[in-house]
């Protein structure tokens, strides 16, 4: 097990001093000197990632460790809950983000860790569209691996249905027409979506200029636009234009296998589709409703953030600062984009990426993602998908709609009521959900 070595200073007595010492004291001193040094706690990096995410993280940490002294390397620690004292380094996934936001006292801001260890974050270098409410030069956490939803489509199946493979749908109405054409040509799954709550509540709301909460910090994602959108999807589901496969990324596999012609999922998914058999990959922005005042706004960025625990020793924070600088280096940002399809955090890395030899579809995916994030609107860090209990509630209610057991308005009204009950039970959450 890799551990951080404590710096131990050993004082050797001069020969003259030792000669004056009594024999019993000399033996006692020798016994003390032979005691093993106390074990230091490891520099832990705690996470709750999936198997694939954990593998990518392990490769990243291995690369960092290969450049460090053995006593200053990082050890991965998988934790099932955040009930324990935070580790020195902690990864917050979208579903656990709220726990970090309401317990900031348990963490040390990233900008402070860097400043105390000979460095700082450059305010001009960070991409504001990826910071989601963080101040550029006063980061509480480092948004490490972020993405945003886009539309993937299979150009081969488009041509099979007589559609223009270079003209993906821009609006949901256009998507309905194309889904109908695909269905008429025998495509059993014209459209599917991963992460339904993230795509069809959080991002649909942001793209439409709607908030998910009111000014008092209560959920309010049951407005006219959201109800209309979910009702539309319900009719698509009944007509077999829209297929559902799960609450997470299960739909990705069905697009990968050419079962579905269109998929809405996070942009980083393009990294998995490069070798998909039978898929000629097309990438486009998330469709929008064209009857909204002001037109489409922007999608949301979310992903895994790195937080630093409070209450550790200065020597340990030196390792943490070194790891953060390692992650921010342009070559590491490019490696994250290549290996995981994530958006580079800094403008420097983004510029370096454009001059590197990346594959064409990677460039297209990143360009589409960045363009989708631009525009006016709120960039508050909390979403429905940031609160695991609320996300589960929303997914449950959406599944009632797909199954024809509830109309869209009743399902969203119920989801809002149940979500607000969660907030009432945890008042601290209201401080971070208020727009």
Secondary structure by P-SEA (a helix, b strand, c coil): cbbbbcbbbbbbbcaaaaaaccaaaaaaaaaaaaccccccccbbbbbbccaaaaaaaaaaaaaaaaaccccbbbbbbbbcccccccccbbbbcccaaaaaaaaccccccaaaaaaaccccccccccccccccccccccccccccbbbbbbbbbcaaaaaaaccccccccccaaaaaaaaaaaaaaccccccccccccccccaaaaaaacccccccccccccccaaaaaaaaaaaaaaaacccccccccccaaaaaaacccccccccccccccccccccccbbbbcccccccccccbbbbbbbcbbbbbbccccaaaaaaaaaaaaaaacaaaaaaaaaacccccccaaaaaaaaaccccaaaaaaaaaaaaaaccccccccccccccaaaaaaaaaaaaaaaaccccaaaaaaaaaaaaaaaaaacaaaaaaacc
